[in-house]
Amino acid sequence: METQIKASLISLLAAIKAADGQKVADETARLDQFLEQGRAGLPPRLVHFLGNRSYAKALMLLEGETGGKGLKG
């Protein structure tokens, strides 16, 4: 599921940059579904970022760019 979340985050951030409102809405809804379905099995920090709609931070976490801690920190 984390791979799908990452792809959705990338798509969402690109849509925000392109000012594509429909795509932003679609990807936001998709991320909300991922969070609802996978909350129990996802890393707590990822759940926190997705729940607070801190999407850039969630993507950085998935890419391992959070001070070298990645998903394990």
PDB file of N, CA, C, O and CB in Angstrom:
ATOM      1  N   MET A   1       0.823  -1.194   0.000  1.00  0.00           N
ATOM      2  CA  MET A   1       0.000   0.000   0.000  1.00  0.00           C
ATOM      3  C   MET A   1       0.870   1.262   0.000  1.00  0.00           C
ATOM      4  O   MET A   1       0.475   2.285  -0.559  1.00  0.00           O
ATOM      5  CB  MET A   1      -0.938  -0.004   1.211  1.00  0.00           C
ATOM      6  N   GLU A   2       2.048   1.194   0.622  1.00  0.00           N
ATOM      7  CA  GLU A   2       2.900   2.376   0.687  1.00  0.00           C
ATOM      8  C   GLU A   2       3.336   2.841  -0.701  1.00  0.00           C
ATOM      9  O   GLU A   2       3.488   4.038  -0.944  1.00  0.00           O
ATOM     10  CB  GLU A   2       4.122   2.090   1.544  1.00  0.00           C
ATOM     11  N   THR A   3       3.537   1.881  -1.611  1.00  0.00           N
ATOM     12  CA  THR A   3       3.899   2.239  -2.985  1.00  0.00           C
ATOM     13  C   THR A   3       2.756   3.000  -3.654  1.00  0.00           C
ATOM     14  O   THR A   3       2.986   3.972  -4.374  1.00  0.00           O
ATOM     15  CB  THR A   3       4.252   0.975  -3.803  1.00  0.00           C
ATOM     16  N   GLN A   4       1.533   2.555  -3.414  1.00  0.00           N
ATOM     17  CA  GLN A   4       0.365   3.239  -3.979  1.00  0.00           C
ATOM     18  C   GLN A   4       0.195   4.628  -3.361  1.00  0.00           C
ATOM     19  O   GLN A   4      -0.156   5.581  -4.055  1.00  0.00           O
ATOM     20  CB  GLN A   4      -0.910   2.400  -3.757  1.00  0.00           C
ATOM     21  N   ILE A   5       0.442   4.735  -2.077  1.00  0.00           N
ATOM     22  CA  ILE A   5       0.349   6.036  -1.404  1.00  0.00           C
ATOM     23  C   ILE A   5       1.386   6.990  -1.983  1.00  0.00           C
ATOM     24  O   ILE A   5       1.084   8.151  -2.263  1.00  0.00           O
ATOM     25  CB  ILE A   5       0.549   5.883   0.130  1.00  0.00           C
ATOM     26  N   LYS A   6       2.593   6.502  -2.160  1.00  0.00           N
ATOM     27  CA  LYS A   6       3.658   7.339  -2.712  1.00  0.00           C
ATOM     28  C   LYS A   6       3.285   7.841  -4.113  1.00  0.00           C
ATOM     29  O   LYS A   6       3.463   9.019  -4.421  1.00  0.00           O
ATOM     30  CB  LYS A   6       4.986   6.554  -2.761  1.00  0.00           C
ATOM     31  N   ALA A   7       2.771   6.944  -4.955  1.00  0.00           N
ATOM     32  CA  ALA A   7       2.369   7.333  -6.312  1.00  0.00           C
ATOM     33  C   ALA A   7       1.255   8.378  -6.259  1.00  0.00           C
ATOM     34  O   ALA A   7       1.261   9.333  -7.035  1.00  0.00           O
ATOM     35  CB  ALA A   7       1.904   6.098  -7.119  1.00  0.00           C
ATOM     36  N   SER A   8       0.320   8.201  -5.361  1.00  0.00           N
ATOM     37  CA  SER A   8      -0.782   9.147  -5.217  1.00  0.00           C
ATOM     38  C   SER A   8      -0.279  10.506  -4.721  1.00  0.00           C
ATOM     39  O   SER A   8      -0.741  11.550  -5.180  1.00  0.00           O
ATOM     40  CB  SER A   8      -1.838   8.590  -4.254  1.00  0.00           C
ATOM     41  N   LEU A   9       0.662  10.484  -3.791  1.00  0.00           N
ATOM     42  CA  LEU A   9       1.242  11.738  -3.287  1.00  0.00           C
ATOM     43  C   LEU A   9       1.965  12.496  -4.396  1.00  0.00           C
ATOM     44  O   LEU A   9       1.826  13.713  -4.517  1.00  0.00           O
ATOM     45  CB  LEU A   9       2.214  11.454  -2.129  1.00  0.00           C
ATOM     46  N   ILE A  10       2.729  11.781  -5.194  1.00  0.00           N
ATOM     47  CA  ILE A  10       3.443  12.407  -6.307  1.00  0.00           C
ATOM     48  C   ILE A  10       2.450  13.027  -7.282  1.00  0.00           C
ATOM     49  O   ILE A  10       2.641  14.152  -7.743  1.00  0.00           O
ATOM     50  CB  ILE A  10       4.339  11.378  -7.032  1.00  0.00           C
ATOM     51  N   SER A  11       1.391  12.287  -7.592  1.00  0.00           N
ATOM     52  CA  SER A  11       0.358  12.782  -8.491  1.00  0.00           C
ATOM     53  C   SER A  11      -0.345  14.011  -7.912  1.00  0.00           C
ATOM     54  O   SER A  11      -0.605  14.984  -8.620  1.00  0.00           O
ATOM     55  CB  SER A  11      -0.661  11.681  -8.778  1.00  0.00           C
ATOM     56  N   LEU A  12      -0.644  13.950  -6.626  1.00  0.00           N
ATOM     57  CA  LEU A  12      -1.312  15.069  -5.961  1.00  0.00           C
ATOM     58  C   LEU A  12      -0.454  16.335  -5.994  1.00  0.00           C
ATOM     59  O   LEU A  12      -0.939  17.413  -6.338  1.00  0.00           O
ATOM     60  CB  LEU A  12      -1.644  14.699  -4.514  1.00  0.00           C
ATOM     61  N   LEU A  13       0.808  16.197  -5.638  1.00  0.00           N
ATOM     62  CA  LEU A  13       1.678  17.372  -5.599  1.00  0.00           C
ATOM     63  C   LEU A  13       1.887  17.960  -6.995  1.00  0.00           C
ATOM     64  O   LEU A  13       2.004  19.176  -7.150  1.00  0.00           O
ATOM     65  CB  LEU A  13       3.030  17.009  -4.976  1.00  0.00           C
ATOM     66  N   ALA A  14       1.932  17.104  -7.999  1.00  0.00           N
ATOM     67  CA  ALA A  14       2.024  17.586  -9.384  1.00  0.00           C
ATOM     68  C   ALA A  14       0.741  18.314  -9.772  1.00  0.00           C
ATOM     69  O   ALA A  14       0.793  19.337 -10.454  1.00  0.00           O
ATOM     70  CB  ALA A  14       2.291  16.411 -10.361  1.00  0.00           C
ATOM     71  N   ALA A  15      -0.396  17.801  -9.350  1.00  0.00           N
ATOM     72  CA  ALA A  15      -1.679  18.436  -9.660  1.00  0.00           C
ATOM     73  C   ALA A  15      -1.799  19.790  -8.971  1.00  0.00           C
ATOM     74  O   ALA A  15      -2.344  20.734  -9.543  1.00  0.00           O
ATOM     75  CB  ALA A  15      -2.842  17.526  -9.241  1.00  0.00           C
ATOM     76  N   ILE A  16      -1.298  19.886  -7.756  1.00  0.00           N
ATOM     77  CA  ILE A  16      -1.312  21.175  -7.060  1.00  0.00           C
ATOM     78  C   ILE A  16      -0.471  22.189  -7.832  1.00  0.00           C
ATOM     79  O   ILE A  16      -0.886  23.329  -8.037  1.00  0.00           O
ATOM     80  CB  ILE A  16      -0.783  21.024  -5.607  1.00  0.00           C
ATOM     81  N   LYS A  17       0.706  21.759  -8.254  1.00  0.00           N
ATOM     82  CA  LYS A  17       1.599  22.643  -9.014  1.00  0.00           C
ATOM     83  C   LYS A  17       0.959  23.082 -10.331  1.00  0.00           C
ATOM     84  O   LYS A  17       1.150  24.213 -10.778  1.00  0.00           O
ATOM     85  CB  LYS A  17       2.936  21.939  -9.293  1.00  0.00           C
ATOM     86  N   ALA A  18       0.199  22.176 -10.944  1.00  0.00           N
ATOM     87  CA  ALA A  18      -0.446  22.468 -12.225  1.00  0.00           C
ATOM     88  C   ALA A  18      -1.812  23.139 -12.054  1.00  0.00           C
ATOM     89  O   ALA A  18      -2.474  23.463 -13.040  1.00  0.00           O
ATOM     90  CB  ALA A  18      -0.603  21.187 -13.026  1.00  0.00           C
ATOM     91  N   ALA A  19      -2.229  23.345 -10.814  1.00  0.00           N
ATOM     92  CA  ALA A  19      -3.534  23.947 -10.510  1.00  0.00           C
ATOM     93  C   ALA A  19      -4.678  23.158 -11.145  1.00  0.00           C
ATOM     94  O   ALA A  19      -5.635  23.735 -11.664  1.00  0.00           O
ATOM     95  CB  ALA A  19      -3.574  25.400 -10.996  1.00  0.00           C
ATOM     96  N   ASP A  20      -4.563  21.831 -11.094  1.00  0.00           N
ATOM     97  CA  ASP A  20      -5.596  20.934 -11.621  1.00  0.00           C
ATOM     98  C   ASP A  20      -6.510  20.540 -10.460  1.00  0.00           C
ATOM     99  O   ASP A  20      -6.275  19.542  -9.779  1.00  0.00           O
ATOM    100  CB  ASP A  20      -4.961  19.658 -12.308  1.00  0.00           C
ATOM    101  N   GLY A  21      -7.545  21.332 -10.251  1.00  0.00           N
ATOM    102  CA  GLY A  21      -8.430  21.154  -9.113  1.00  0.00           C
ATOM    103  C   GLY A  21      -9.092  19.791  -9.046  1.00  0.00           C
ATOM    104  O   GLY A  21      -9.218  19.218  -7.964  1.00  0.00           O
ATOM    105  N   GLN A  22      -9.515  19.264 -10.182  1.00  0.00           N
ATOM    106  CA  GLN A  22     -10.176  17.957 -10.187  1.00  0.00           C
ATOM    107  C   GLN A  22      -9.216  16.856  -9.766  1.00  0.00           C
ATOM    108  O   GLN A  22      -9.574  15.978  -8.981  1.00  0.00           O
ATOM    109  CB  GLN A  22     -10.746  17.650 -11.573  1.00  0.00           C
ATOM    110  N   LYS A  23      -8.002  16.903 -10.287  1.00  0.00           N
ATOM    111  CA  LYS A  23      -7.007  15.891  -9.934  1.00  0.00           C
ATOM    112  C   LYS A  23      -6.629  16.010  -8.456  1.00  0.00           C
ATOM    113  O   LYS A  23      -6.430  14.996  -7.786  1.00  0.00           O
ATOM    114  CB  LYS A  23      -5.750  16.032 -10.825  1.00  0.00           C
ATOM    115  N   VAL A  24      -6.530  17.229  -7.947  1.00  0.00           N
ATOM    116  CA  VAL A  24      -6.242  17.430  -6.523  1.00  0.00           C
ATOM    117  C   VAL A  24      -7.339  16.778  -5.678  1.00  0.00           C
ATOM    118  O   VAL A  24      -7.050  16.061  -4.720  1.00  0.00           O
ATOM    119  CB  VAL A  24      -6.125  18.949  -6.189  1.00  0.00           C
ATOM    120  N   ALA A  25      -8.587  17.031  -6.038  1.00  0.00           N
ATOM    121  CA  ALA A  25      -9.712  16.451  -5.304  1.00  0.00           C
ATOM    122  C   ALA A  25      -9.699  14.929  -5.385  1.00  0.00           C
ATOM    123  O   ALA A  25      -9.933  14.252  -4.383  1.00  0.00           O
ATOM    124  CB  ALA A  25     -11.036  16.992  -5.846  1.00  0.00           C
ATOM    125  N   ASP A  26      -9.428  14.389  -6.567  1.00  0.00           N
ATOM    126  CA  ASP A  26      -9.401  12.935  -6.750  1.00  0.00           C
ATOM    127  C   ASP A  26      -8.310  12.278  -5.915  1.00  0.00           C
ATOM    128  O   ASP A  26      -8.551  11.278  -5.239  1.00  0.00           O
ATOM    129  CB  ASP A  26      -9.199  12.594  -8.218  1.00  0.00           C
ATOM    130  N   GLU A  27      -7.117  12.842  -5.968  1.00  0.00           N
ATOM    131  CA  GLU A  27      -5.998  12.253  -5.235  1.00  0.00           C
ATOM    132  C   GLU A  27      -6.162  12.424  -3.724  1.00  0.00           C
ATOM    133  O   GLU A  27      -5.772  11.544  -2.957  1.00  0.00           O
ATOM    134  CB  GLU A  27      -4.683  12.880  -5.690  1.00  0.00           C
ATOM    135  N   THR A  28      -6.730  13.537  -3.299  1.00  0.00           N
ATOM    136  CA  THR A  28      -6.980  13.733  -1.871  1.00  0.00           C
ATOM    137  C   THR A  28      -7.966  12.678  -1.363  1.00  0.00           C
ATOM    138  O   THR A  28      -7.774  12.108  -0.289  1.00  0.00           O
ATOM    139  CB  THR A  28      -7.524  15.162  -1.602  1.00  0.00           C
ATOM    140  N   ALA A  29      -9.010  12.426  -2.135  1.00  0.00           N
ATOM    141  CA  ALA A  29      -9.985  11.397  -1.764  1.00  0.00           C
ATOM    142  C   ALA A  29      -9.328  10.015  -1.745  1.00  0.00           C
ATOM    143  O   ALA A  29      -9.603   9.197  -0.868  1.00  0.00           O
ATOM    144  CB  ALA A  29     -11.181  11.406  -2.743  1.00  0.00           C
ATOM    145  N   ARG A  30      -8.475   9.775  -2.705  1.00  0.00           N
ATOM    146  CA  ARG A  30      -7.774   8.489  -2.777  1.00  0.00           C
ATOM    147  C   ARG A  30      -6.877   8.298  -1.545  1.00  0.00           C
ATOM    148  O   ARG A  30      -6.845   7.220  -0.952  1.00  0.00           O
ATOM    149  CB  ARG A  30      -6.930   8.402  -4.077  1.00  0.00           C
ATOM    150  N   LEU A  31      -6.156   9.351  -1.173  1.00  0.00           N
ATOM    151  CA  LEU A  31      -5.294   9.266   0.006  1.00  0.00           C
ATOM    152  C   LEU A  31      -6.115   9.059   1.278  1.00  0.00           C
ATOM    153  O   LEU A  31      -5.705   8.320   2.173  1.00  0.00           O
ATOM    154  CB  LEU A  31      -4.442  10.533   0.132  1.00  0.00           C
ATOM    155  N   ASP A  32      -7.260   9.706   1.352  1.00  0.00           N
ATOM    156  CA  ASP A  32      -8.149   9.500   2.502  1.00  0.00           C
ATOM    157  C   ASP A  32      -8.587   8.036   2.588  1.00  0.00           C
ATOM    158  O   ASP A  32      -8.681   7.476   3.680  1.00  0.00           O
ATOM    159  CB  ASP A  32      -9.387  10.425   2.402  1.00  0.00           C
ATOM    160  N   GLN A  33      -8.854   7.422   1.438  1.00  0.00           N
ATOM    161  CA  GLN A  33      -9.247   6.008   1.413  1.00  0.00           C
ATOM    162  C   GLN A  33      -8.100   5.113   1.861  1.00  0.00           C
ATOM    163  O   GLN A  33      -8.302   4.177   2.634  1.00  0.00           O
ATOM    164  CB  GLN A  33      -9.708   5.603   0.008  1.00  0.00           C
ATOM    165  N   PHE A  34      -6.898   5.402   1.374  1.00  0.00           N
ATOM    166  CA  PHE A  34      -5.744   4.615   1.795  1.00  0.00           C
ATOM    167  C   PHE A  34      -5.571   4.694   3.306  1.00  0.00           C
ATOM    168  O   PHE A  34      -5.301   3.686   3.960  1.00  0.00           O
ATOM    169  CB  PHE A  34      -4.469   5.099   1.084  1.00  0.00           C
ATOM    170  N   LEU A  35      -5.725   5.883   3.851  1.00  0.00           N
ATOM    171  CA  LEU A  35      -5.567   6.066   5.291  1.00  0.00           C
ATOM    172  C   LEU A  35      -6.633   5.280   6.056  1.00  0.00           C
ATOM    173  O   LEU A  35      -6.333   4.613   7.046  1.00  0.00           O
ATOM    174  CB  LEU A  35      -5.643   7.561   5.653  1.00  0.00           C
ATOM    175  N   GLU A  36      -7.868   5.365   5.591  1.00  0.00           N
ATOM    176  CA  GLU A  36      -8.965   4.665   6.264  1.00  0.00           C
ATOM    177  C   GLU A  36      -8.761   3.151   6.226  1.00  0.00           C
ATOM    178  O   GLU A  36      -8.970   2.462   7.225  1.00  0.00           O
ATOM    179  CB  GLU A  36     -10.308   5.030   5.614  1.00  0.00           C
ATOM    180  N   GLN A  37      -8.354   2.646   5.072  1.00  0.00           N
ATOM    181  CA  GLN A  37      -8.196   1.205   4.896  1.00  0.00           C
ATOM    182  C   GLN A  37      -6.952   0.652   5.587  1.00  0.00           C
ATOM    183  O   GLN A  37      -6.962  -0.468   6.097  1.00  0.00           O
ATOM    184  CB  GLN A  37      -8.143   0.876   3.428  1.00  0.00           C
ATOM    185  N   GLY A  38      -5.887   1.442   5.598  1.00  0.00           N
ATOM    186  CA  GLY A  38      -4.619   0.899   6.066  1.00  0.00           C
ATOM    187  C   GLY A  38      -4.107   1.433   7.379  1.00  0.00           C
ATOM    188  O   GLY A  38      -2.989   1.113   7.783  1.00  0.00           O
ATOM    189  N   ARG A  39      -4.898   2.240   8.053  1.00  0.00           N
ATOM    190  CA  ARG A  39      -4.448   2.916   9.273  1.00  0.00           C
ATOM    191  C   ARG A  39      -3.709   1.976  10.233  1.00  0.00           C
ATOM    192  O   ARG A  39      -2.638   2.319  10.732  1.00  0.00           O
ATOM    193  CB  ARG A  39      -5.638   3.535   9.984  1.00  0.00           C
ATOM    194  N   ALA A  40      -4.272   0.803  10.492  1.00  0.00           N
ATOM    195  CA  ALA A  40      -3.694  -0.112  11.476  1.00  0.00           C
ATOM    196  C   ALA A  40      -2.340  -0.672  11.038  1.00  0.00           C
ATOM    197  O   ALA A  40      -1.492  -0.976  11.878  1.00  0.00           O
ATOM    198  CB  ALA A  40      -4.652  -1.252  11.739  1.00  0.00           C
ATOM    199  N   GLY A  41      -2.136  -0.809   9.731  1.00  0.00           N
ATOM    200  CA  GLY A  41      -0.907  -1.427   9.245  1.00  0.00           C
ATOM    201  C   GLY A  41       0.160  -0.468   8.768  1.00  0.00           C
ATOM    202  O   GLY A  41       1.265  -0.887   8.425  1.00  0.00           O
ATOM    203  N   LEU A  42      -0.159   0.815   8.741  1.00  0.00           N
ATOM    204  CA  LEU A  42       0.803   1.808   8.265  1.00  0.00           C
ATOM    205  C   LEU A  42       1.653   2.326   9.418  1.00  0.00           C
ATOM    206  O   LEU A  42       1.217   2.325  10.570  1.00  0.00           O
ATOM    207  CB  LEU A  42       0.078   2.973   7.573  1.00  0.00           C
ATOM    208  N   PRO A  43       2.877   2.773   9.103  1.00  0.00           N
ATOM    209  CA  PRO A  43       3.727   3.351  10.146  1.00  0.00           C
ATOM    210  C   PRO A  43       3.035   4.557  10.802  1.00  0.00           C
ATOM    211  O   PRO A  43       2.405   5.354  10.108  1.00  0.00           O
ATOM    212  CB  PRO A  43       5.096   3.773   9.554  1.00  0.00           C
ATOM    213  N   PRO A  44       3.145   4.695  12.112  1.00  0.00           N
ATOM    214  CA  PRO A  44       2.451   5.778  12.828  1.00  0.00           C
ATOM    215  C   PRO A  44       2.763   7.183  12.299  1.00  0.00           C
ATOM    216  O   PRO A  44       1.867   8.025  12.235  1.00  0.00           O
ATOM    217  CB  PRO A  44       2.810   5.716  14.286  1.00  0.00           C
ATOM    218  N   ARG A  45       3.999   7.445  11.924  1.00  0.00           N
ATOM    219  CA  ARG A  45       4.332   8.778  11.409  1.00  0.00           C
ATOM    220  C   ARG A  45       3.634   9.046  10.080  1.00  0.00           C
ATOM    221  O   ARG A  45       3.202  10.168   9.816  1.00  0.00           O
ATOM    222  CB  ARG A  45       5.851   8.923  11.239  1.00  0.00           C
ATOM    223  N   LEU A  46       3.526   8.018   9.248  1.00  0.00           N
ATOM    224  CA  LEU A  46       2.837   8.176   7.971  1.00  0.00           C
ATOM    225  C   LEU A  46       1.353   8.438   8.214  1.00  0.00           C
ATOM    226  O   LEU A  46       0.759   9.294   7.558  1.00  0.00           O
ATOM    227  CB  LEU A  46       3.029   6.921   7.083  1.00  0.00           C
ATOM    228  N   VAL A  47       0.761   7.717   9.142  1.00  0.00           N
ATOM    229  CA  VAL A  47      -0.642   7.946   9.505  1.00  0.00           C
ATOM    230  C   VAL A  47      -0.826   9.376   9.992  1.00  0.00           C
ATOM    231  O   VAL A  47      -1.793  10.043   9.625  1.00  0.00           O
ATOM    232  CB  VAL A  47      -1.102   6.944  10.593  1.00  0.00           C
ATOM    233  N   HIS A  48       0.103   9.844  10.816  1.00  0.00           N
ATOM    234  CA  HIS A  48       0.039  11.219  11.332  1.00  0.00           C
ATOM    235  C   HIS A  48       0.075  12.231  10.191  1.00  0.00           C
ATOM    236  O   HIS A  48      -0.758  13.136  10.136  1.00  0.00           O
ATOM    237  CB  HIS A  48       1.202  11.484  12.308  1.00  0.00           C
ATOM    238  N   PHE A  49       1.030  12.083   9.288  1.00  0.00           N
ATOM    239  CA  PHE A  49       1.158  13.033   8.179  1.00  0.00           C
ATOM    240  C   PHE A  49      -0.057  12.996   7.254  1.00  0.00           C
ATOM    241  O   PHE A  49      -0.560  14.043   6.846  1.00  0.00           O
ATOM    242  CB  PHE A  49       2.423  12.738   7.379  1.00  0.00           C
ATOM    243  N   LEU A  50      -0.520  11.816   6.931  1.00  0.00           N
ATOM    244  CA  LEU A  50      -1.685  11.712   6.055  1.00  0.00           C
ATOM    245  C   LEU A  50      -2.940  12.251   6.741  1.00  0.00           C
ATOM    246  O   LEU A  50      -3.755  12.931   6.117  1.00  0.00           O
ATOM    247  CB  LEU A  50      -1.903  10.255   5.630  1.00  0.00           C
ATOM    248  N   GLY A  51      -3.083  11.946   8.016  1.00  0.00           N
ATOM    249  CA  GLY A  51      -4.241  12.422   8.769  1.00  0.00           C
ATOM    250  C   GLY A  51      -4.293  13.933   8.876  1.00  0.00           C
ATOM    251  O   GLY A  51      -5.374  14.522   8.906  1.00  0.00           O
ATOM    252  N   ASN A  52      -3.126  14.562   8.932  1.00  0.00           N
ATOM    253  CA  ASN A  52      -3.044  16.019   9.019  1.00  0.00           C
ATOM    254  C   ASN A  52      -2.888  16.675   7.650  1.00  0.00           C
ATOM    255  O   ASN A  52      -2.710  17.888   7.537  1.00  0.00           O
ATOM    256  CB  ASN A  52      -1.888  16.419   9.910  1.00  0.00           C
ATOM    257  N   ARG A  53      -2.957  15.849   6.628  1.00  0.00           N
ATOM    258  CA  ARG A  53      -2.798  16.299   5.239  1.00  0.00           C
ATOM    259  C   ARG A  53      -1.472  17.033   5.008  1.00  0.00           C
ATOM    260  O   ARG A  53      -1.394  18.002   4.253  1.00  0.00           O
ATOM    261  CB  ARG A  53      -3.958  17.210   4.855  1.00  0.00           C
ATOM    262  N   SER A  54      -0.454  16.541   5.675  1.00  0.00           N
ATOM    263  CA  SER A  54       0.916  17.034   5.468  1.00  0.00           C
ATOM    264  C   SER A  54       1.534  16.155   4.381  1.00  0.00           C
ATOM    265  O   SER A  54       2.405  15.325   4.641  1.00  0.00           O
ATOM    266  CB  SER A  54       1.778  16.997   6.817  1.00  0.00           C
ATOM    267  N   TYR A  55       1.057  16.364   3.166  1.00  0.00           N
ATOM    268  CA  TYR A  55       1.392  15.454   2.081  1.00  0.00           C
ATOM    269  C   TYR A  55       2.850  15.522   1.659  1.00  0.00           C
ATOM    270  O   TYR A  55       3.432  14.489   1.325  1.00  0.00           O
ATOM    271  CB  TYR A  55       0.528  15.739   0.906  1.00  0.00           C
ATOM    272  N   ALA A  56       3.459  16.699   1.662  1.00  0.00           N
ATOM    273  CA  ALA A  56       4.873  16.798   1.309  1.00  0.00           C
ATOM    274  C   ALA A  56       5.723  16.043   2.338  1.00  0.00           C
ATOM    275  O   ALA A  56       6.688  15.372   1.974  1.00  0.00           O
ATOM    276  CB  ALA A  56       5.312  18.285   1.223  1.00  0.00           C
ATOM    277  N   LYS A  57       5.367  16.153   3.606  1.00  0.00           N
ATOM    278  CA  LYS A  57       6.093  15.433   4.656  1.00  0.00           C
ATOM    279  C   LYS A  57       5.895  13.933   4.517  1.00  0.00           C
ATOM    280  O   LYS A  57       6.832  13.162   4.723  1.00  0.00           O
ATOM    281  CB  LYS A  57       5.637  15.898   6.045  1.00  0.00           C
ATOM    282  N   ALA A  58       4.684  13.511   4.170  1.00  0.00           N
ATOM    283  CA  ALA A  58       4.418  12.088   3.971  1.00  0.00           C
ATOM    284  C   ALA A  58       5.269  11.543   2.836  1.00  0.00           C
ATOM    285  O   ALA A  58       5.812  10.443   2.938  1.00  0.00           O
ATOM    286  CB  ALA A  58       2.927  11.850   3.682  1.00  0.00           C
ATOM    287  N   LEU A  59       5.388  12.302   1.759  1.00  0.00           N
ATOM    288  CA  LEU A  59       6.202  11.861   0.628  1.00  0.00           C
ATOM    289  C   LEU A  59       7.670  11.803   1.028  1.00  0.00           C
ATOM    290  O   LEU A  59       8.363  10.845   0.686  1.00  0.00           O
ATOM    291  CB  LEU A  59       6.011  12.799  -0.580  1.00  0.00           C
ATOM    292  N   MET A  60       8.148  12.799   1.739  1.00  0.00           N
ATOM    293  CA  MET A  60       9.540  12.776   2.196  1.00  0.00           C
ATOM    294  C   MET A  60       9.794  11.561   3.081  1.00  0.00           C
ATOM    295  O   MET A  60      10.846  10.930   2.979  1.00  0.00           O
ATOM    296  CB  MET A  60       9.883  14.072   2.960  1.00  0.00           C
ATOM    297  N   LEU A  61       8.852  11.232   3.938  1.00  0.00           N
ATOM    298  CA  LEU A  61       8.984  10.061   4.800  1.00  0.00           C
ATOM    299  C   LEU A  61       9.104   8.796   3.962  1.00  0.00           C
ATOM    300  O   LEU A  61       9.967   7.954   4.209  1.00  0.00           O
ATOM    301  CB  LEU A  61       7.787   9.955   5.758  1.00  0.00           C
ATOM    302  N   LEU A  62       8.234   8.673   2.973  1.00  0.00           N
ATOM    303  CA  LEU A  62       8.263   7.486   2.120  1.00  0.00           C
ATOM    304  C   LEU A  62       9.539   7.409   1.295  1.00  0.00           C
ATOM    305  O   LEU A  62       9.992   6.320   0.945  1.00  0.00           O
ATOM    306  CB  LEU A  62       7.057   7.473   1.201  1.00  0.00           C
ATOM    307  N   GLU A  63      10.114   8.554   0.988  1.00  0.00           N
ATOM    308  CA  GLU A  63      11.360   8.588   0.215  1.00  0.00           C
ATOM    309  C   GLU A  63      12.587   8.508   1.114  1.00  0.00           C
ATOM    310  O   GLU A  63      13.716   8.493   0.623  1.00  0.00           O
ATOM    311  CB  GLU A  63      11.423   9.857  -0.629  1.00  0.00           C
ATOM    312  N   GLY A  64      12.374   8.456   2.433  1.00  0.00           N
ATOM    313  CA  GLY A  64      13.490   8.334   3.360  1.00  0.00           C
ATOM    314  C   GLY A  64      14.277   9.600   3.552  1.00  0.00           C
ATOM    315  O   GLY A  64      15.467   9.549   3.861  1.00  0.00           O
ATOM    316  N   GLU A  65      13.628  10.758   3.372  1.00  0.00           N
ATOM    317  CA  GLU A  65      14.322  12.043   3.452  1.00  0.00           C
ATOM    318  C   GLU A  65      13.964  12.822   4.708  1.00  0.00           C
ATOM    319  O   GLU A  65      13.905  14.051   4.672  1.00  0.00           O
ATOM    320  CB  GLU A  65      14.006  12.876   2.235  1.00  0.00           C
ATOM    321  N   THR A  66      13.728  12.140   5.805  1.00  0.00           N
ATOM    322  CA  THR A  66      13.365  12.827   7.026  1.00  0.00           C
ATOM    323  C   THR A  66      14.504  12.731   8.032  1.00  0.00           C
ATOM    324  O   THR A  66      14.392  12.070   9.065  1.00  0.00           O
ATOM    325  CB  THR A  66      12.073  12.245   7.612  1.00  0.00           C
ATOM    326  N   GLY A  67      15.582  13.392   7.713  1.00  0.00           N
ATOM    327  CA  GLY A  67      16.727  13.365   8.602  1.00  0.00           C
ATOM    328  C   GLY A  67      17.366  11.994   8.702  1.00  0.00           C
ATOM    329  O   GLY A  67      17.959  11.651   9.725  1.00  0.00           O
ATOM    330  N   GLY A  68      17.244  11.204   7.635  1.00  0.00           N
ATOM    331  CA  GLY A  68      17.854   9.891   7.604  1.00  0.00           C
ATOM    332  C   GLY A  68      17.082   8.835   8.363  1.00  0.00           C
ATOM    333  O   GLY A  68      17.542   7.698   8.471  1.00  0.00           O
ATOM    334  N   LYS A  69      15.916   9.180   8.893  1.00  0.00           N
ATOM    335  CA  LYS A  69      15.165   8.233   9.708  1.00  0.00           C
ATOM    336  C   LYS A  69      14.199   7.384   8.881  1.00  0.00           C
ATOM    337  O   LYS A  69      13.902   6.249   9.252  1.00  0.00           O
ATOM    338  CB  LYS A  69      14.401   8.976  10.780  1.00  0.00           C
ATOM    339  N   GLY A  70      13.715   7.913   7.784  1.00  0.00           N
ATOM    340  CA  GLY A  70      12.778   7.164   6.961  1.00  0.00           C
ATOM    341  C   GLY A  70      11.582   6.683   7.748  1.00  0.00           C
ATOM    342  O   GLY A  70      11.133   7.354   8.677  1.00  0.00           O
ATOM    343  N   LEU A  71      11.066   5.531   7.384  1.00  0.00           N
ATOM    344  CA  LEU A  71       9.883   4.993   8.043  1.00  0.00           C
ATOM    345  C   LEU A  71      10.198   4.340   9.393  1.00  0.00           C
ATOM    346  O   LEU A  71       9.288   4.080  10.180  1.00  0.00           O
ATOM    347  CB  LEU A  71       9.213   3.989   7.137  1.00  0.00           C
ATOM    348  N   LYS A  72      11.426   4.083   9.655  1.00  0.00           N
ATOM    349  CA  LYS A  72      11.794   3.405  10.889  1.00  0.00           C
ATOM    350  C   LYS A  72      12.062   4.362  12.040  1.00  0.00           C
ATOM    351  O   LYS A  72      12.152   3.935  13.191  1.00  0.00           O
ATOM    352  CB  LYS A  72      13.002   2.557  10.657  1.00  0.00           C
ATOM    353  N   GLY A  73      12.190   5.664  11.741  1.00  0.00           N
ATOM    354  CA  GLY A  73      12.551   6.631  12.771  1.00  0.00           C
ATOM    355  C   GLY A  73      11.404   7.183  13.536  1.00  0.00           C
ATOM    356  O   GLY A  73      11.597   8.007  14.429  1.00  0.00           O
TER     357      GLY A  73
END
